[in-house]
Amino acid sequence: MKYTEKIQHLLPLGYLYLVIVGILKETAFFYQIGINILKYSSIMDVLMSPIATLTTHPIIFVVFTSIFVFCYYLPSILYKHDHKKWVQKAFELKKTKSDLPEDEIKNYYLFIAIKTLAMGVLSVYLGYGIGEGFTTASRIKDNKLQFDYKMNYNSGESEQVCLLETNSLYYFYVSKDQKTVKIASISGIKNIELIKNRMFKEK
């Protein structure tokens, strides 16, 4: 089986792994602001969580893509440079070329690449969730949130808020001059205005 075909067979398992790390990221973020996010998530939110994370910030997308591309070419890199001591130490390689046939060597290096990819993706998602959750919780405690949105309710009332996060069912936000995290059903919101858009900020 060719290398590309092996990757294609692993894609469903890869997406399942992405869903799991996406759940871990969301849990790590919301736990720090006192919310059990699984109680407020639909199946679609869970399935789309890893994709939504990638589009949150360009840096996350670039880092994830870089890790994926590196790991895609990693087996061939290891095959060419496995004689170098720093490569052997970095990837904890076993002596293979003198002990195993070529197909088994390539499979072994593919396993190393998959393990490296899994650890890299976990580090990105979990690190982002923990870091973003800690930063958000600290800003709430210290009154350092930016209230860039105006939330208009179906009742006709409105208030200026800091929108922390959203999914297909709820908005998670903090109202201006308050430290309480609020959860509002999307069905109860008429619309949300972005009143401070940094992309259109006057110079």
ZADODREN-620537 format. One line per field, with one value per residue (C-alpha): x, y, z; residue in one letter; residue number from 1. Coordinates in steps of 0.05 Angstrom, whole numbers, plus 5000, padded with zeros to 4 digits. Layout:
east: X	...
north: Y	...
up: Z	...
residuo: A	...
num: NUM	...
This chain:
east: 5000	5027	5042	4986	4936	4955	4943	4874	4855	4876	4835	4771	4810	4847	4783	4757	4821	4810	4740	4768	4822	4770	4727	4788	4803	4732	4729	4795	4772	4702	4723	4764	4703	4659	4619	4611	4607	4583	4516	4507	4533	4497	4526	4540	4580	4622	4635	4651	4693	4762	4746	4719	4783	4826	4788	4790	4858	4905	4964	4928	4914	4986	5015	4968	4983	5057	5054	5013	5059	5121	5092	5070	5142	5172	5177	5220	5262	5275	5292	5345	5374	5364	5439	5447	5450	5407	5352	5355	5352	5297	5250	5275	5290	5310	5363	5323	5360	5404	5349	5284	5262	5249	5172	5174	5223	5176	5117	5157	5174	5101	5082	5133	5102	5032	5053	5089	5027	4982	5025	5033	4958	4943	4993	4964	4891	4900	4951	4904	4845	4884	4918	4855	4814	4865	4871	4795	4785	4839	4808	4740	4769	4810	4755	4799	4749	4733	4659	4657	4587	4516	4466	4395	4342	4275	4242	4269	4322	4396	4463	4537	4574	4639	4624	4666	4644	4585	4559	4497	4452	4480	4518	4568	4582	4595	4554	4589	4607	4594	4637	4583	4587	4518	4489	4434	4396	4406	4330	4322	4370	4347	4416	4486	4521	4597	4604	4680	4709	4785	4786	4751	4786	4804	4878
north: 5000	5068	5121	5167	5110	5095	5168	5166	5104	5141	5204	5181	5163	5229	5269	5230	5249	5321	5319	5292	5345	5397	5375	5378	5449	5473	5440	5471	5540	5540	5505	5566	5611	5563	5530	5457	5468	5397	5415	5472	5438	5401	5343	5391	5437	5378	5355	5426	5446	5428	5465	5526	5529	5531	5591	5629	5661	5659	5640	5576	5557	5571	5531	5472	5472	5475	5416	5376	5390	5374	5308	5290	5293	5267	5193	5210	5259	5205	5153	5200	5226	5171	5161	5229	5226	5288	5258	5192	5228	5277	5223	5166	5123	5050	5020	4995	4993	4935	4896	4906	4901	4967	4963	4954	5012	5058	5035	5048	5119	5130	5111	5161	5215	5200	5201	5267	5296	5273	5304	5369	5376	5361	5413	5466	5454	5442	5498	5546	5526	5531	5596	5630	5607	5633	5700	5708	5690	5739	5795	5783	5786	5849	5885	5887	5861	5899	5909	5910	5884	5909	5853	5868	5823	5804	5841	5907	5914	5919	5921	5928	5863	5826	5764	5708	5651	5625	5560	5538	5545	5597	5662	5666	5737	5788	5852	5918	5937	5866	5804	5752	5705	5702	5649	5669	5626	5647	5645	5702	5748	5793	5811	5830	5893	5898	5969	5970	5937	5940	5928	5995	6034	6104	6119
up: 5000	4980	5032	5007	5009	5081	5100	5067	5108	5171	5157	5193	5255	5249	5249	5308	5345	5325	5354	5420	5425	5406	5465	5510	5486	5497	5566	5587	5565	5595	5660	5678	5673	5712	5656	5638	5563	5547	5580	5530	5466	5411	5372	5315	5361	5383	5311	5287	5347	5317	5252	5289	5330	5267	5241	5308	5294	5234	5278	5301	5228	5207	5265	5253	5178	5191	5239	5189	5130	5172	5195	5125	5101	5166	5146	5085	5126	5178	5125	5096	5161	5212	5217	5251	5327	5339	5295	5333	5399	5380	5355	5399	5338	5343	5299	5239	5173	5193	5228	5188	5115	5079	5083	5158	5165	5127	5169	5232	5208	5189	5261	5287	5242	5266	5339	5328	5293	5349	5402	5362	5351	5424	5446	5401	5420	5494	5501	5466	5509	5575	5555	5528	5588	5638	5602	5598	5671	5692	5651	5682	5752	5737	5697	5635	5585	5521	5510	5435	5423	5433	5446	5425	5456	5426	5484	5458	5512	5495	5531	5516	5526	5519	5478	5505	5460	5421	5393	5355	5416	5464	5472	5530	5551	5606	5611	5619	5691	5714	5729	5720	5661	5628	5581	5533	5484	5412	5403	5453	5417	5359	5335	5358	5336	5332	5356	5361	5298	5298	5223	5211	5265	5243	5242
residuo: M	K	Y	T	E	K	I	Q	H	L	L	P	L	G	Y	L	Y	L	V	I	V	G	I	L	K	E	T	A	F	F	Y	Q	I	G	I	N	I	L	K	Y	S	S	I	M	D	V	L	M	S	P	I	A	T	L	T	T	H	P	I	I	F	V	V	F	T	S	I	F	V	F	C	Y	Y	L	P	S	I	L	Y	K	H	D	H	K	K	W	V	Q	K	A	F	E	L	K	K	T	K	S	D	L	P	E	D	E	I	K	N	Y	Y	L	F	I	A	I	K	T	L	A	M	G	V	L	S	V	Y	L	G	Y	G	I	G	E	G	F	T	T	A	S	R	I	K	D	N	K	L	Q	F	D	Y	K	M	N	Y	N	S	G	E	S	E	Q	V	C	L	L	E	T	N	S	L	Y	Y	F	Y	V	S	K	D	Q	K	T	V	K	I	A	S	I	S	G	I	K	N	I	E	L	I	K	N	R	M	F	K	E	K
num: 1	2	3	4	5	6	7	8	9	10	11	12	13	14	15	16	17	18	19	20	21	22	23	24	25	26	27	28	29	30	31	32	33	34	35	36	37	38	39	40	41	42	43	44	45	46	47	48	49	50	51	52	53	54	55	56	57	58	59	60	61	62	63	64	65	66	67	68	69	70	71	72	73	74	75	76	77	78	79	80	81	82	83	84	85	86	87	88	89	90	91	92	93	94	95	96	97	98	99	100	101	102	103	104	105	106	107	108	109	110	111	112	113	114	115	116	117	118	119	120	121	122	123	124	125	126	127	128	129	130	131	132	133	134	135	136	137	138	139	140	141	142	143	144	145	146	147	148	149	150	151	152	153	154	155	156	157	158	159	160	161	162	163	164	165	166	167	168	169	170	171	172	173	174	175	176	177	178	179	180	181	182	183	184	185	186	187	188	189	190	191	192	193	194	195	196	197	198	199	200	201	202	203
